[in-house]
Amino acid sequence: MRNKRRLPLLVLIVLCMTAMLMCTACGGSGDGGSTEDTKKAEAPKIDGLTFTERVDLDYAQEFDIFKYEDGYAVIDTHEDKKFLLVPKGKDVPENLDDSLVVVNEPADNIYLAATASMSLFDAMGAMDHVTMTSVNANGWSVDAAVKALKSGKMQYAGKYNEPDYEMILDNNCELVVESTMIYHNPEVKEMFEELGLPVFVDRSSYESNPLGRTEWIKAYGVLTGKEKEANEFFEKQKKVIKQLDDMENTGKTVAFFYVTTDGKVVVRSSHDYVSTMIKMAGGKYAFEGIEDESGKASVSMTMESFYEAAVDADYIVYNGSIDNTVKSLKDLYAKDEIFKKFKAVKEGHCYMTGNSMYQRTDVISNMIMDFNKILTKENPGDMEFLTKMK
């Protein structure tokens, strides 16, 4: 009988020891570092090229950059493609693996359909590399893009899902940059590839850390030969956020959302970069724990469910970058009179974002500071991304 009673304990000990060995093998640690390590890709082995280093990334998890001798590099976008950057005047290596897409560096005459990327090209002084875009002048909040379109240095070449292939080819396009929206129109991506144009899909929207989105500037720096400028700009953005390093959480809750035309409320998942910005700024996200089963960043809910979760939130921020019909409290009430019962409305803590929120990936650190201002200052004053609703 005693042996039978001991058996579960022995089994438990063996299982624990096995788990510890597996954790050690994976490089696990108490600080959660193993999760980050599993995201890292391996440097591709390329005949004739000698691997030298992996570029250090502080926040980004959705891509890797590998360096090789003689200026060659590989950008691995993990869930999509690997891009081999071939320096000007160098030969394309032989016997390349089919998983590698060749891009001549620096890439010129880019057709840019990922709106969140334009500000990064501007920030590192690489606007001359972008000669075509999927948004006309009226749709941009990036001044440099507006000026380039109006001056003729940049041309509107059709929407991302309806590009003008003939114009793009006639302008000697060397690279197409798309957002993950292109996955909804795979036939467009396939057509570009059939025409011999490499398609680089920007996956920055999947970054859980907001500065991870900005860090995609490093990938674009390699693509355009502006690596030094890209690194210098990113370091400046890190310094902006460093001001919040020693700040304690205020305990104040923030609800970030917009209302659809059919009355549903759309919020961000609790692991999205917007909810992370709120936490970095010293706040608590009102929808902590809410996730979409399919892994999407946005979560739709009924007004009743939203009311239950956000009625006592200290601040509400309306996502005007998606729905720009709400400019005032009157507009908010037009969505639903129930908003009059919200604590944030009664206390005058209602804000909205403009359409620049998603396009200005370069200064996303400034938006975090805007959140910090409304959380810590009675009168935050003028802000870059947030406007008070009256």
TINUVEX-864970 format. One record per residue (C-alpha): residue in one letter; residue number from 1; x, y, z; chain. Coordinates in Angstrom, 3 decimals. Example, Ala and Ser with C-alpha at 12.3 -4.5 7.8 and 13.67 -1.06 7.14 Angstrom:
<rotis>
ROTI resn resi        u        v        w chain
ROTI    A    1   12.300   -4.500    7.800     A
ROTI    S    2   13.670   -1.060    7.140     A
</rotis>
This chain:
<rotis>
ROTI resn resi        u        v        w chain
ROTI    M    1    0.000    0.000    0.000     A
ROTI    R    2    2.790    2.396    0.859     A
ROTI    N    3    4.366    1.957   -2.599     A
ROTI    K    4    1.038    2.743   -4.258     A
ROTI    R    5    0.646    5.902   -2.193     A
ROTI    R    6    4.188    7.050   -3.042     A
ROTI    L    7    3.845    6.507   -6.791     A
ROTI    P    8    2.011    9.783   -7.560     A
ROTI    L    9    4.670   11.750   -5.679     A
ROTI    L   10    7.470   10.073   -7.627     A
ROTI    V   11    5.663   10.728  -10.886     A
ROTI    L   12    5.193   14.367   -9.908     A
ROTI    I   13    8.901   14.747   -9.131     A
ROTI    V   14    9.865   13.229  -12.503     A
ROTI    L   15    7.434   15.514  -14.334     A
ROTI    C   16    8.756   18.612  -12.540     A
ROTI    M   17   12.370   17.693  -13.317     A
ROTI    T   18   11.460   17.120  -16.974     A
ROTI    A   19    9.719   20.483  -17.163     A
ROTI    M   20   12.724   22.218  -15.610     A
ROTI    L   21   15.082   20.589  -18.109     A
ROTI    M   22   12.828   21.602  -21.010     A
ROTI    C   23   12.651   25.168  -19.721     A
ROTI    T   24   16.444   25.313  -19.405     A
ROTI    A   25   16.876   23.956  -22.910     A
ROTI    C   26   14.612   26.681  -24.214     A
ROTI    G   27   16.573   29.363  -22.429     A
ROTI    G   28   13.639   30.045  -20.069     A
ROTI    S   29   13.980   32.368  -17.110     A
ROTI    G   30   11.797   33.881  -14.459     A
ROTI    D   31   11.742   37.239  -16.217     A
ROTI    G   32    9.792   35.893  -19.194     A
ROTI    G   33   12.715   36.180  -21.625     A
ROTI    S   34   11.947   32.831  -23.231     A
ROTI    T   35    8.817   34.197  -24.909     A
ROTI    E   36   10.868   36.780  -26.773     A
ROTI    D   37   13.552   34.275  -27.761     A
ROTI    T   38   11.032   31.940  -29.413     A
ROTI    K   39   10.079   34.747  -31.803     A
ROTI    K   40   13.615   35.076  -33.149     A
ROTI    A   41   14.314   33.575  -36.544     A
ROTI    E   42   17.543   31.893  -37.597     A
ROTI    A   43   19.943   33.530  -40.046     A
ROTI    P   44   19.542   31.925  -43.499     A
ROTI    K   45   22.564   30.053  -44.813     A
ROTI    I   46   23.448   31.459  -48.216     A
ROTI    D   47   26.087   29.956  -50.510     A
ROTI    G   48   29.004   32.340  -50.946     A
ROTI    L   49   27.975   34.683  -48.094     A
ROTI    T   50   29.394   34.777  -44.569     A
ROTI    F   51   26.951   35.650  -41.770     A
ROTI    T   52   28.332   38.288  -39.389     A
ROTI    E   53   25.590   39.478  -37.005     A
ROTI    R   54   21.939   39.787  -36.089     A
ROTI    V   55   20.859   43.420  -35.685     A
ROTI    D   56   19.780   44.200  -32.122     A
ROTI    L   57   16.093   45.076  -31.833     A
ROTI    D   58   14.814   46.644  -28.627     A
ROTI    Y   59   11.065   46.173  -29.012     A
ROTI    A   60   10.086   44.783  -32.424     A
ROTI    Q   61    9.130   41.105  -32.551     A
ROTI    E   62    7.764   40.759  -36.082     A
ROTI    F   63   11.011   40.960  -38.080     A
ROTI    D   64   14.734   40.270  -37.888     A
ROTI    I   65   17.716   41.690  -39.753     A
ROTI    F   66   20.777   39.564  -40.492     A
ROTI    K   67   24.053   40.993  -41.772     A
ROTI    Y   68   26.577   39.281  -44.038     A
ROTI    E   69   30.031   40.239  -45.278     A
ROTI    D   70   30.372   42.689  -48.197     A
ROTI    G   71   27.208   44.596  -47.261     A
ROTI    Y   72   24.612   41.902  -47.907     A
ROTI    A   73   21.654   41.648  -45.511     A
ROTI    V   74   18.464   39.657  -45.008     A
ROTI    I   75   15.218   41.047  -43.577     A
ROTI    D   76   13.016   38.252  -42.267     A
ROTI    T   77    9.379   39.336  -41.821     A
ROTI    H   78    8.644   36.038  -40.071     A
ROTI    E   79    5.090   35.239  -41.152     A
ROTI    D   80    5.611   36.399  -44.733     A
ROTI    K   81    8.895   36.545  -46.670     A
ROTI    K   82   12.664   36.814  -46.301     A
ROTI    F   83   14.297   39.562  -48.373     A
ROTI    L   84   17.915   39.391  -49.505     A
ROTI    L   85   19.357   42.893  -49.911     A
ROTI    V   86   22.029   42.931  -52.602     A
ROTI    P   87   24.315   45.999  -52.438     A
ROTI    K   88   24.779   48.119  -55.540     A
ROTI    G   89   27.475   46.635  -57.767     A
ROTI    K   90   27.364   43.212  -56.093     A
ROTI    D   91   26.213   39.947  -57.669     A
ROTI    V   92   23.185   37.944  -56.629     A
ROTI    P   93   24.456   34.743  -54.956     A
ROTI    E   94   23.870   31.500  -56.829     A
ROTI    N   95   21.675   28.596  -55.700     A
ROTI    L   96   19.399   30.812  -53.625     A
ROTI    D   97   16.672   29.164  -51.596     A
ROTI    D   98   13.156   29.788  -52.939     A
ROTI    S   99   12.212   31.434  -49.632     A
ROTI    L  100   14.511   34.401  -50.360     A
ROTI    V  101   13.252   37.380  -52.364     A
ROTI    V  102   16.000   39.492  -53.962     A
ROTI    V  103   15.855   43.283  -53.562     A
ROTI    N  104   18.555   45.556  -54.945     A
ROTI    E  105   19.731   47.985  -52.263     A
ROTI    P  106   18.965   50.825  -52.115     A
ROTI    A  107   15.403   50.194  -53.294     A
ROTI    D  108   14.097   53.040  -55.481     A
ROTI    N  109   10.777   54.012  -57.058     A
ROTI    I  110    8.850   52.352  -54.247     A
ROTI    Y  111    5.057   52.001  -54.440     A
ROTI    L  112    4.043   52.489  -50.812     A
ROTI    A  113    0.593   51.253  -49.798     A
ROTI    A  114    1.317   50.817  -46.071     A
ROTI    T  115    0.247   54.220  -44.734     A
ROTI    A  116    1.844   53.662  -41.323     A
ROTI    S  117    5.260   53.430  -43.001     A
ROTI    M  118    5.380   56.768  -44.827     A
ROTI    S  119    6.292   58.774  -41.719     A
ROTI    L  120    9.239   56.444  -41.113     A
ROTI    F  121   10.625   57.131  -44.594     A
ROTI    D  122   10.233   60.841  -43.877     A
ROTI    A  123   11.902   60.556  -40.453     A
ROTI    M  124   15.098   59.061  -41.890     A
ROTI    G  125   15.238   61.308  -44.963     A
ROTI    A  126   14.283   58.620  -47.476     A
ROTI    M  127   11.244   60.216  -49.118     A
ROTI    D  128   13.056   60.346  -52.488     A
ROTI    H  129   12.867   56.546  -52.574     A
ROTI    V  130    9.035   56.604  -52.544     A
ROTI    T  131    7.684   57.790  -55.902     A
ROTI    M  132    4.210   56.199  -55.817     A
ROTI    T  133    1.560   55.743  -53.158     A
ROTI    S  134   -1.944   54.329  -52.651     A
ROTI    V  135   -3.383   57.439  -50.929     A
ROTI    N  136   -3.977   60.824  -52.542     A
ROTI    A  137   -2.927   64.136  -50.978     A
ROTI    N  138   -6.218   64.613  -49.101     A
ROTI    G  139   -5.772   61.327  -47.246     A
ROTI    W  140   -2.373   62.024  -45.702     A
ROTI    S  141   -1.533   63.558  -42.322     A
ROTI    V  142    2.189   63.281  -43.158     A
ROTI    D  143    3.126   66.725  -44.522     A
ROTI    A  144    6.054   65.425  -46.559     A
ROTI    A  145    3.738   63.055  -48.463     A
ROTI    V  146    1.247   65.844  -49.177     A
ROTI    K  147    4.000   68.120  -50.505     A
ROTI    A  148    5.522   65.362  -52.638     A
ROTI    L  149    2.158   64.534  -54.206     A
ROTI    K  150    1.315   68.159  -54.911     A
ROTI    S  151    4.741   68.840  -56.419     A
ROTI    G  152    4.656   65.761  -58.626     A
ROTI    K  153    7.634   64.062  -56.965     A
ROTI    M  154    5.224   61.367  -55.860     A
ROTI    Q  155    2.254   60.006  -57.802     A
ROTI    Y  156   -1.012   58.454  -56.753     A
ROTI    A  157   -0.931   54.971  -58.325     A
ROTI    G  158   -4.249   53.524  -57.214     A
ROTI    K  159   -5.569   52.108  -53.942     A
ROTI    Y  160   -3.785   49.180  -52.343     A
ROTI    N  161   -6.497   46.793  -53.576     A
ROTI    E  162   -6.842   48.443  -57.011     A
ROTI    P  163   -3.325   49.522  -58.016     A
ROTI    D  164   -2.487   50.907  -61.431     A
ROTI    Y  165   -0.119   48.126  -62.492     A
ROTI    E  166    0.760   49.816  -65.776     A
ROTI    M  167    1.759   53.084  -64.088     A
ROTI    I  168    3.741   51.249  -61.437     A
ROTI    L  169    5.687   49.286  -64.047     A
ROTI    D  170    6.216   52.333  -66.288     A
ROTI    N  171    7.773   54.153  -63.302     A
ROTI    N  172   10.383   51.390  -62.914     A
ROTI    C  173    9.122   50.297  -59.486     A
ROTI    E  174   11.691   48.238  -57.598     A
ROTI    L  175    9.686   47.437  -54.463     A
ROTI    V  176    6.044   47.333  -53.333     A
ROTI    V  177    5.398   48.023  -49.637     A
ROTI    E  178    2.010   46.840  -48.380     A
ROTI    S  179    0.270   46.644  -45.010     A
ROTI    T  180   -1.370   43.430  -43.817     A
ROTI    M  181   -4.580   44.686  -45.475     A
ROTI    I  182   -3.167   43.115  -48.636     A
ROTI    Y  183   -3.961   39.697  -47.151     A
ROTI    H  184   -7.631   40.513  -47.817     A
ROTI    N  185   -6.762   40.864  -51.510     A
ROTI    P  186   -4.173   38.137  -52.123     A
ROTI    E  187   -4.737   38.356  -55.879     A
ROTI    V  188   -3.126   41.818  -55.878     A
ROTI    K  189   -0.018   40.559  -54.103     A
ROTI    E  190    0.151   37.588  -56.475     A
ROTI    M  191   -0.141   39.859  -59.513     A
ROTI    F  192    2.737   42.051  -58.347     A
ROTI    E  193    4.880   38.963  -57.818     A
ROTI    E  194    3.944   37.578  -61.245     A
ROTI    L  195    5.096   40.916  -62.701     A
ROTI    G  196    8.454   40.393  -61.010     A
ROTI    L  197    7.999   43.013  -58.264     A
ROTI    P  198    8.992   42.079  -54.702     A
ROTI    V  199    6.203   42.738  -52.170     A
ROTI    F  200    7.320   43.723  -48.677     A
ROTI    V  201    4.461   43.374  -46.165     A
ROTI    D  202    4.759   45.679  -43.170     A
ROTI    R  203    3.586   43.737  -40.106     A
ROTI    S  204    4.151   46.555  -37.618     A
ROTI    S  205    0.442   46.549  -36.693     A
ROTI    Y  206    1.057   43.178  -35.016     A
ROTI    E  207    3.655   44.608  -32.634     A
ROTI    S  208    2.350   44.568  -29.054     A
ROTI    N  209    4.779   47.279  -27.950     A
ROTI    P  210    4.115   50.685  -29.567     A
ROTI    L  211    7.832   51.394  -29.954     A
ROTI    G  212    8.058   48.093  -31.798     A
ROTI    R  213    6.022   49.762  -34.543     A
ROTI    T  214    8.475   52.659  -34.720     A
ROTI    E  215   11.417   50.245  -34.754     A
ROTI    W  216   10.362   49.070  -38.221     A
ROTI    I  217   12.306   52.123  -39.349     A
ROTI    K  218   15.393   49.911  -39.000     A
ROTI    A  219   14.077   47.557  -41.678     A
ROTI    Y  220   13.358   50.474  -44.010     A
ROTI    G  221   16.780   51.917  -43.246     A
ROTI    V  222   18.380   48.740  -44.582     A
ROTI    L  223   16.096   48.703  -47.641     A
ROTI    T  224   16.985   52.280  -48.613     A
ROTI    G  225   20.615   52.521  -47.475     A
ROTI    K  226   19.600   54.879  -44.627     A
ROTI    E  227   20.493   52.583  -41.762     A
ROTI    K  228   22.534   55.174  -39.853     A
ROTI    E  229   19.776   57.791  -40.058     A
ROTI    A  230   17.146   55.210  -39.045     A
ROTI    N  231   19.083   54.148  -35.952     A
ROTI    E  232   19.716   57.734  -34.886     A
ROTI    F  233   16.032   58.621  -35.153     A
ROTI    F  234   14.933   55.558  -33.205     A
ROTI    E  235   17.340   56.330  -30.368     A
ROTI    K  236   15.747   59.779  -30.044     A
ROTI    Q  237   12.303   58.188  -29.717     A
ROTI    K  238   13.574   55.880  -26.977     A
ROTI    K  239   14.803   58.903  -25.031     A
ROTI    V  240   11.324   60.472  -25.136     A
ROTI    I  241    9.807   57.452  -23.395     A
ROTI    K  242   12.670   57.192  -20.919     A
ROTI    Q  243   11.025   60.094  -19.047     A
ROTI    L  244    8.392   57.594  -17.842     A
ROTI    D  245   10.810   54.931  -16.586     A
ROTI    D  246   10.359   55.695  -12.891     A
ROTI    M  247    6.705   56.689  -13.024     A
ROTI    E  248    4.228   54.746  -10.895     A
ROTI    N  249    0.889   53.698  -12.344     A
ROTI    T  250   -1.818   56.263  -11.587     A
ROTI    G  251   -4.514   53.599  -11.245     A
ROTI    K  252   -6.775   55.621  -13.556     A
ROTI    T  253   -8.667   53.688  -16.210     A
ROTI    V  254   -8.882   54.605  -19.905     A
ROTI    A  255  -11.445   53.302  -22.416     A
ROTI    F  256  -10.323   53.548  -26.056     A
ROTI    F  257  -13.032   52.802  -28.654     A
ROTI    Y  258  -15.278   53.823  -31.537     A
ROTI    V  259  -18.905   53.069  -32.414     A
ROTI    T  260  -19.872   51.426  -35.701     A
ROTI    T  261  -22.812   52.513  -37.847     A
ROTI    D  262  -24.866   49.563  -36.568     A
ROTI    G  263  -24.322   50.514  -32.926     A
ROTI    K  264  -21.572   48.041  -32.005     A
ROTI    V  265  -18.543   49.258  -30.052     A
ROTI    V  266  -15.028   48.343  -31.196     A
ROTI    V  267  -12.195   48.324  -28.663     A
ROTI    R  268   -8.589   47.133  -28.853     A
ROTI    S  269   -7.501   43.813  -27.389     A
ROTI    S  270   -5.682   44.023  -24.078     A
ROTI    H  271   -2.413   42.948  -25.752     A
ROTI    D  272   -2.624   45.492  -28.560     A
ROTI    Y  273   -0.106   48.326  -28.857     A
ROTI    V  274   -2.784   50.938  -27.974     A
ROTI    S  275   -3.557   49.290  -24.639     A
ROTI    T  276    0.196   49.015  -24.060     A
ROTI    M  277    0.585   52.762  -24.715     A
ROTI    I  278   -2.015   53.484  -22.036     A
ROTI    K  279   -0.172   51.287  -19.533     A
ROTI    M  280    3.210   52.822  -20.415     A
ROTI    A  281    1.686   56.263  -19.846     A
ROTI    G  282    0.685   55.299  -16.320     A
ROTI    G  283   -2.915   54.233  -16.847     A
ROTI    K  284   -4.995   51.074  -16.672     A
ROTI    Y  285   -6.745   49.758  -19.763     A
ROTI    A  286  -10.496   49.503  -19.147     A
ROTI    F  287  -10.813   46.278  -21.154     A
ROTI    E  288   -7.968   44.297  -19.606     A
ROTI    G  289   -8.293   40.613  -20.474     A
ROTI    I  290  -10.464   41.173  -23.558     A
ROTI    E  291   -9.145   39.308  -26.598     A
ROTI    D  292  -10.426   38.306  -30.020     A
ROTI    E  293  -10.472   34.534  -30.512     A
ROTI    S  294   -8.964   34.873  -33.986     A
ROTI    G  295   -6.115   37.037  -32.671     A
ROTI    K  296   -7.273   40.309  -34.236     A
ROTI    A  297   -6.272   43.581  -32.573     A
ROTI    S  298   -9.862   44.886  -32.586     A
ROTI    V  299  -12.698   43.399  -30.549     A
ROTI    S  300  -16.366   44.151  -31.246     A
ROTI    M  301  -18.948   44.167  -28.444     A
ROTI    T  302  -22.497   45.260  -27.766     A
ROTI    M  303  -23.184   48.658  -26.244     A
ROTI    E  304  -24.499   46.877  -23.136     A
ROTI    S  305  -21.201   45.015  -22.645     A
ROTI    F  306  -19.231   48.183  -23.312     A
ROTI    Y  307  -21.304   50.123  -20.776     A
ROTI    E  308  -20.686   47.514  -18.108     A
ROTI    A  309  -16.906   47.619  -18.647     A
ROTI    A  310  -16.411   51.358  -19.223     A
ROTI    V  311  -19.145   53.289  -17.400     A
ROTI    D  312  -16.799   53.950  -14.449     A
ROTI    A  313  -13.660   54.548  -16.528     A
ROTI    D  314  -11.821   57.733  -15.536     A
ROTI    Y  315  -11.179   58.710  -19.170     A
ROTI    I  316  -12.693   57.825  -22.523     A
ROTI    V  317  -10.820   58.306  -25.799     A
ROTI    Y  318  -12.754   58.071  -29.052     A
ROTI    N  319  -10.849   56.543  -31.973     A
ROTI    G  320  -11.304   59.315  -34.534     A
ROTI    S  321   -8.755   57.770  -36.875     A
ROTI    I  322  -11.367   55.139  -37.748     A
ROTI    D  323  -14.585   57.123  -37.261     A
ROTI    N  324  -14.142   60.867  -37.743     A
ROTI    T  325  -17.825   61.703  -37.261     A
ROTI    V  326  -17.373   62.360  -33.535     A
ROTI    K  327  -15.951   65.830  -32.908     A
ROTI    S  328  -17.890   66.837  -29.765     A
ROTI    L  329  -19.912   65.474  -26.871     A
ROTI    K  330  -23.049   66.194  -28.891     A
ROTI    D  331  -21.744   63.875  -31.620     A
ROTI    L  332  -20.985   61.253  -28.996     A
ROTI    Y  333  -24.534   61.452  -27.599     A
ROTI    A  334  -25.853   61.088  -31.141     A
ROTI    K  335  -24.202   57.665  -31.174     A
ROTI    D  336  -26.048   56.721  -27.983     A
ROTI    E  337  -27.600   58.780  -25.189     A
ROTI    I  338  -26.245   56.259  -22.692     A
ROTI    F  339  -22.866   58.028  -22.831     A
ROTI    K  340  -24.326   60.781  -20.613     A
ROTI    K  341  -24.201   58.285  -17.727     A
ROTI    F  342  -20.445   57.653  -18.040     A
ROTI    K  343  -18.197   58.874  -15.234     A
ROTI    A  344  -15.666   60.318  -17.716     A
ROTI    V  345  -18.408   62.334  -19.434     A
ROTI    K  346  -19.730   63.721  -16.148     A
ROTI    E  347  -16.219   64.740  -15.052     A
ROTI    G  348  -15.198   66.199  -18.428     A
ROTI    H  349  -12.518   63.642  -19.226     A
ROTI    C  350  -13.460   62.853  -22.834     A
ROTI    Y  351  -10.903   62.959  -25.656     A
ROTI    M  352  -10.617   61.945  -29.301     A
ROTI    T  353   -7.790   61.089  -31.670     A
ROTI    G  354   -7.342   62.414  -35.204     A
ROTI    N  355   -6.510   60.505  -38.384     A
ROTI    S  356   -2.794   60.997  -37.730     A
ROTI    M  357   -2.767   58.359  -35.009     A
ROTI    Y  358   -2.050   55.434  -37.344     A
ROTI    Q  359   -0.068   57.342  -39.956     A
ROTI    R  360    2.418   58.953  -37.547     A
ROTI    T  361    4.245   55.796  -36.525     A
ROTI    D  362    7.461   57.815  -36.316     A
ROTI    V  363    6.413   59.799  -33.224     A
ROTI    I  364    4.267   57.217  -31.475     A
ROTI    S  365    6.238   58.026  -28.325     A
ROTI    N  366    4.616   61.477  -28.385     A
ROTI    M  367    1.188   59.878  -28.209     A
ROTI    I  368    2.233   57.961  -25.113     A
ROTI    M  369    3.262   61.287  -23.604     A
ROTI    D  370   -0.164   62.721  -24.538     A
ROTI    F  371   -1.837   59.891  -22.630     A
ROTI    N  372    0.468   60.636  -19.713     A
ROTI    K  373   -0.546   64.311  -19.779     A
ROTI    I  374   -4.265   63.617  -19.468     A
ROTI    L  375   -3.595   61.117  -16.696     A
ROTI    T  376   -1.315   63.335  -14.620     A
ROTI    K  377   -2.244   66.948  -15.381     A
ROTI    E  378   -5.485   68.723  -14.496     A
ROTI    N  379   -5.076   70.927  -17.562     A
ROTI    P  380   -2.967   69.025  -20.131     A
ROTI    G  381   -3.163   71.853  -22.678     A
ROTI    D  382   -2.496   71.398  -26.382     A
ROTI    M  383   -1.463   67.905  -27.407     A
ROTI    E  384   -0.274   66.371  -30.653     A
ROTI    F  385   -2.639   63.404  -30.889     A
ROTI    L  386   -5.448   63.948  -28.382     A
ROTI    T  387   -8.128   66.639  -28.400     A
ROTI    K  388  -10.622   67.254  -25.624     A
ROTI    M  389  -14.276   66.842  -26.552     A
ROTI    K  390  -16.596   69.679  -25.512     A
</rotis>
